[in-house]
Amino acid sequence: ETVCWLPALCRKKDVPYCIIKGKGRLGMLVHKKMASCVALTTVRQEDKSELDKLAENFKAQFNDNTEVRRRWGGGIMGTKSQHVTQRREKAVQIEQAKKLGLSIA
C-alpha cells in the first residue's frame, strides 16, 4: 500500500526516492527483519556529499523518469479476465449479427 501513494507524494513535493526490491533488504539498512520504507532525516557531514550523489541518481532514475510511471501491470490480463473478455466480445458479435439478420453459431 505504501508503494502506491508514497512515490506520487515524493514526486509532488520534489523529494528524491527510490524503490528497493524486497523489504528484507531495506530492513538490513535499519537492523530489522523487514521495513516497508525508510526516511533519512539527519546525515553526518562527511557523508553529505555521497548522499547528494545518491539523491541526484534517484531523482534521475525515479522522480524524473516518466517511463517508470507508465509501466504498471504490463497490460497482460489474467486467464479469468481473458475468458471474460472473450465471452463479452462473442456476445457483442452475436448481438450485432442479430441486428443485421445474420446467423452465427
VMD Tcl script that draws the C-alpha trace (Angstrom):
set ca {
  {0.00 0.00 0.00}
  {2.82 2.39 0.83}
  {4.41 1.82 -2.57}
  {1.23 3.09 -4.28}
  {0.97 6.60 -2.84}
  {4.45 7.43 -1.49}
  {6.17 7.82 -4.90}
  {3.41 10.17 -6.07}
  {3.79 12.25 -2.93}
  {7.58 12.36 -3.32}
  {7.25 13.49 -6.95}
  {4.77 16.20 -5.95}
  {7.00 17.51 -3.14}
  {10.20 17.05 -5.20}
  {11.75 14.65 -2.67}
  {14.19 12.07 -4.06}
  {13.05 8.46 -3.61}
  {14.00 5.01 -4.82}
  {12.32 1.62 -4.82}
  {14.27 -1.31 -3.39}
  {13.31 -4.89 -4.24}
  {12.40 -6.73 -1.08}
  {11.52 -5.44 2.37}
  {14.28 -7.62 3.78}
  {17.00 -5.62 2.01}
  {15.56 -2.40 3.36}
  {15.32 -3.96 6.82}
  {19.05 -4.70 6.81}
  {19.66 -0.95 6.49}
  {17.86 -0.27 9.78}
  {18.90 -3.53 11.51}
  {15.38 -5.01 11.50}
  {13.92 -8.09 9.86}
  {11.82 -6.05 7.40}
  {10.99 -2.42 6.66}
  {8.48 -1.02 4.17}
  {10.00 2.45 3.87}
  {12.89 4.46 5.28}
  {13.31 8.23 5.51}
  {16.67 9.85 6.18}
  {16.36 12.86 8.47}
  {19.93 13.59 9.62}
  {23.21 12.91 7.86}
  {26.78 13.21 9.12}
  {28.77 15.99 7.48}
  {31.33 13.57 6.00}
  {28.52 11.56 4.31}
  {26.70 14.59 2.92}
  {28.45 14.60 -0.49}
  {27.78 10.89 -1.02}
  {24.11 11.37 -0.11}
  {23.87 14.25 -2.59}
  {25.20 12.00 -5.35}
  {22.68 9.30 -4.43}
  {19.86 11.85 -4.36}
  {20.83 13.06 -7.85}
  {20.82 9.50 -9.18}
  {17.50 8.69 -7.51}
  {15.87 11.80 -8.96}
  {17.10 10.91 -12.43}
  {16.02 7.25 -12.19}
  {12.68 7.64 -10.41}
  {11.40 11.20 -9.93}
  {12.13 12.50 -13.43}
  {11.67 9.22 -15.32}
  {8.19 9.17 -16.84}
  {8.65 5.64 -18.25}
  {8.67 4.17 -14.73}
  {5.21 5.57 -14.07}
  {3.63 4.23 -17.25}
  {4.61 0.56 -16.99}
  {2.21 -0.55 -14.29}
  {0.92 -4.06 -14.78}
  {2.40 -4.63 -18.21}
  {-1.04 -4.71 -19.84}
  {-1.37 -8.51 -19.53}
  {-4.66 -9.79 -18.20}
  {-5.02 -12.94 -16.17}
  {-6.66 -16.10 -17.51}
  {-10.05 -15.36 -15.96}
  {-10.10 -11.82 -17.31}
  {-9.12 -13.04 -20.78}
  {-12.02 -15.54 -20.79}
  {-14.49 -12.92 -19.59}
  {-13.33 -10.51 -22.29}
  {-13.65 -13.21 -24.95}
  {-17.19 -14.03 -23.79}
  {-18.17 -10.36 -23.90}
  {-16.73 -9.95 -27.39}
  {-18.57 -13.05 -28.59}
  {-21.83 -11.78 -27.07}
  {-21.37 -8.43 -28.82}
  {-20.73 -10.20 -32.14}
  {-23.86 -12.32 -31.74}
  {-25.92 -9.23 -30.90}
  {-24.60 -7.38 -33.95}
  {-25.31 -10.41 -36.14}
  {-28.92 -10.49 -34.88}
  {-29.34 -6.83 -35.76}
  {-28.03 -7.46 -39.25}
  {-30.07 -10.62 -39.64}
  {-27.12 -13.00 -39.94}
  {-26.75 -16.29 -38.10}
  {-23.54 -17.05 -36.21}
  {-23.17 -20.32 -34.38}
}
mol new
graphics top color blue
foreach p $ca { graphics top sphere $p radius 0.5 }
foreach p [lrange $ca 0 end-1] q [lrange $ca 1 end] { graphics top cylinder $p $q radius 0.2 }
display resetview
